[in-house]
Amino acid sequence: MSRFTGHTVIVTGGASGIGEATVRAIVREGGKVLIADLQEKEGEALAQQLGDAAIFQKTDVTNEADIIAAVARAEQALGPLTGMVNNAGIIGAVGSITETTVEAFDRTMAILSRAVFLGVKHATKAMKPHGKGAIVSLASSAGVMGGLGPHTYTMAKHGVVGLTKSAASELSGYGIRINAVAPGGTVTPLTAALTGGDTEAITEFIKSSTPLGIPCLPEDIAGGILYLLSDEARFVTGHTLAIDGGITTSVLNTSFHHDDSEILLHAGQRTEQ
């Protein structure tokens, strides 16, 4: 397949999980990718494995200078930027709203909210001269409903949906489309950390809490991201695509209550989805 021949895409948090699956899928379909991540070992190994189609750039997505540098390197080494995937994320602040510290709140919002703003801002600057481009940001089922995630995470993911809608009209005038993907529970290193790294346990949990009764894999989310990046979605902008097995249409309660904070803390320092 060659849907992305001639395309250059940046994927933040691209060294593992949903980001890695997206990187691999883009390269498989002829595109070139800059993997922007803090995980140097994993990112370098993935880029080496994919050959000339991928490069790694150590990137703190909360740092504007790092985002600017990633965009500049992508265009210099791979070609004009045609796609941006704002994927990097953490679970972040957990526990009762009354016990959440300002420091934990700020860190969570920086990675899940400010980083998306920076990605959209600088991808747009790079794409405007070419009159085309596509941006996809990772929201969450927690970004379209309440009670599906920790409080700050839910707030930040609602913000991703809001920015996607807000920016769509402005960016349309430049020929740039912006959309979001809202995954439900997905089997990744981030979610496996909720069970102390037990992938089998998190797979069973996601399977049992999803109306379709099957676990969601990173490749399932990557497929939606690629659709929104591609010319097949040329008439789609400002949209949030739920890929959640029916969670957001179900009465099933998969909330993370404050009593779950002990297992959530295992994921507090992860930086990828």
N, C-alpha and C positions, 0 to 999 in steps of 0.2 A: 504494500500500500504506500501511497506517496502524497497523502493529504497535506503534509507539512514540508514538502520540498521547497527550498528557498525561504523557509521561515526561521526566525531566531526568537527563542522564547527564554525568559528568565523564570525559574521556579524557585521560590524561597522555601526553605525547609525541604529542599529537594534531595537530601541525602538518605532519607529513610521514609517508611510509611507511605502515605498517600502521595507525598512529593516524589519519592523515588519511583513509584508506579507511574506517575505522570511523566517524569523524565524519560523513563524507558519507553513508554508508549509514543511520545513525540519523536524520539530518535528512530524507533521502529518504523514510523511513517514518514521518514525522510527529513525530519527537522533537526535543527541544532539547538542545544540548550546550555545555558549557564546555570549551574547548580549553586545557589546562594544559601549558605548554611554556616552555622558555627561548628558543626561536626567535621573537623578536618580529615580525620582518618577515613570515615565513611564516605565523605564527599569526594576525596581524592581517589579512593578505590573505585567508586562508581564511575567517575569521569575516565579513569584509565581503562576500565572495562569497556566503555562505550566508544573509545577511540577518538577520532577527530571530530565527532559529532557533539562532544560535550566537554566543557571545562568547568573547573570548580573555583569558586571565589569565596573565601572566608568572609562572612557577612553577618553583622549584627543588625537585624532588621529594624531595630528601634533607633539606629543611628543614621541620620540623614546623609552624612558623608559616605557611609558604607553603601547605601542604596545608590547614590550618585555614581560611586566608583563601580558598582556592579553593572549598572546600565552602560557606562562608558566602555568598560571592558568587553561586554557582550557585543556592542556595536563594532568595536575595533577588531575583535578576534573572530566574530562569527557573522557579522552583517547587520543591516538595519533591523532594529527591534520591531517585531510584529506581534509579540504576545507577552503577557505578564501574568504569572500565576502567584497570587499572594496566599501562600499556603502555610507558612511557618506559624506555629502556635504552641501553647501550653494549656494545661488545665488551670494552673494558677491558684489564686486565692480560694480557699475552701472553708467550710464551716458556717456557723451561724452569722447572719448579717451583723449581729451585735458584737461578735468577736473578731470580725475581719479587720485587720490593721490597714491603715492608710498606705503603708509601704507595700503590703501584698497587693492591695487594690491597684496602686500606681504601676507596679511591675506587670501585673496582668493586663491592664489596659494598654500599656506601652507595646507589649508584644502582640496582642490581639486586635488592637484598634489603631494606635498611632502607626504601627508598621504597615497596615493596609493603606492608610492615608498616604504615607510616604511612597509606597509602591505605585499607587494610582497617580500621584502627583508627577513622579519622575518618569514613569512609563509614558504618560501623556505628553510630557515635554519632548521625549524622544520620538514619539509616533506622529506628532502634529505635522512636522515638515513633509512626511510621506503621505499624509492624508488617509491613513488607514491603520488599523490595529485592533487588537482584542485583549481585554483585561478580564481575568476571572479571579474572584476572591473567595476564600473559604469561609462560609458562614457555618451554620450548624442547625440541626433541628431545634436546638435551644435558642436559635436566633429568630425563629418564627413562632414559637410557643413559649409559654412560661412553664416552670416546673420540670424542665428537662436537663438541668445542669446547675452547677454552682452559681451563686448570684452574680459575681463579677464577670464570669465567663459568659453567662446569659446576656448580661448588659452589653458586653463588647460585641457579641455575635449579632445582637439586634442592630448595633451600630454599623456593622458590615452591610447588613441588608439595607439600612437607611442610606448609607453612602452610595451604594450601588444604584438605588433609585434616584437619589439626588443628582449624582454626577452624570447619569445617562443622557439627560437633555443637553447639557453643555458639551459633552464629548461627541455626541451625535453630529454636531456641527463641524467637527474635525474628521469625520469618518471613522471614529473610534467607538467600538462597542464595549460596554462594561456589563458584566453579569456576575452572579454569585452561585455557588453550589452549597447546598445545606445537607451535609451527610448526617445520617443517624449514627448509631454506634457502629464503628468499623474496627476490624481486627488489625491493629497496628502496634508498634512498640509503645506508643503513648498510652493506649487503652490497656495493653497487657500489663503496664505498670500498676494499674488499679488493683491487679490481683498478684502483685509481687513478681511480675514477669511470667506468670503462668498463661501462656497463649491458649492452651486448651480450655482453661477455665473461662477466659474472657470470650472465647468463641462460643462456648455453650451459653453464656449469659446473654450475649447479643442475639443468638439464635432463638432463645426462649422468650426474649422480650420484644421480638419483632413480629408483627402480624403475618408476614410472609413465611415465618418459621425457618428462615435460612440466615446464615451469618453474612454480613457485608464485608467484602475484601477490598483492599486498596485499589485493585484494578477496576472494581465496580464504580468507584468515585472518579478514577482517572478517565474512564470512558465518557462520563458526563462533562468533565473539564475539557477534554479534547473536542467534543461536539461544540461547546460554546466558543472555543478558540477558533474553530474551523470555519471555512466559508459556507458550510452547510447551515450555519446559524447566522447568516448574513443579515437576517431580518429580525434578530432577537437581541434586544438590549434592555437593561433595567430590570432583568428578570432574575429571580432566585429559584434555582432548580433543586427541589427536594429529592434526594436519593437516600431514602430512609426505610424502605421496606414497609411503608405504611404507618410509621410511628406517629407522624403529625396528623393523621386522619383517624387515629385509634383512641379508644378510651383507656388503653393500657397505661398504667402509671409507671414510668421508668425514671422518676425523679431521683436525684442525688440529694438526700436529706442531710442535715448537718451532722447526724449521727454517723454518716458514712465517711467522715473526714479522715479517719485513720487510714483507710485504703486509698483515699484520694491523695493523701500526702506523699505516697510513693511516687506519684506522677508530677509533683510540684516543680521539680527542677528540669523536666524534659523540655526540649525546645523544638520538637517537630510533631507533625501530625501523621 
